[in-house]
Amino acid sequence: MDLSMEQRLAIKFFFKAGKRATETLQMVNAAYGDQALSSSKDFRWYGRFLDGREDIEDDHRSGRPTECRNDNNVEKISQLLLQNRHLSLRMLADEVNIGKDTVRKIVVEDLRKPKICSRFVPHSLTLRAERPENCSLPIFDCHSRQ
């Protein structure tokens, strides 16, 4: 049980014991110190118990799920990349209708593709054909400085 749940349980206990909201706030602050709930949250939970609420769990909230990184979206992105490997993260995000950062996490961490869009490099390059003749540096240094 996390700390906020413990404090809600304590608020419920003090409510059932007949303590007032201000007394409850003082006791929770004395018990939990700096980690205590704010006074507004304390009074809000006290009011909920006063209205007849018994549950200390958070209410279910509607709206967009907090995490869109699920097997279904991973499979969709994988299929899109198989069809067209030149799609950018933004194009993938628009296609699947999730955030760009979530798409990046799926591509990099789940699909293990560190880079999806890159420059075209012909496969027939040889080291001799691309290396300047008067260059004494290793090959990767010559090309990175051009």
Secondary structure, DSSP 8 states (H G I E B T S, - for coil): --HHHHHHHHHHHHHHTT--HHHHHHHHHHHHGGGS--HHHHHHHHHHHHTT----S-----SS-S---SHHHHHHHHHHHHH-TT--HHHHHHHHTS-HHHHHHIIIIIS--S-SS-----TT--HHHHS-TT--S-HHHHHHT-
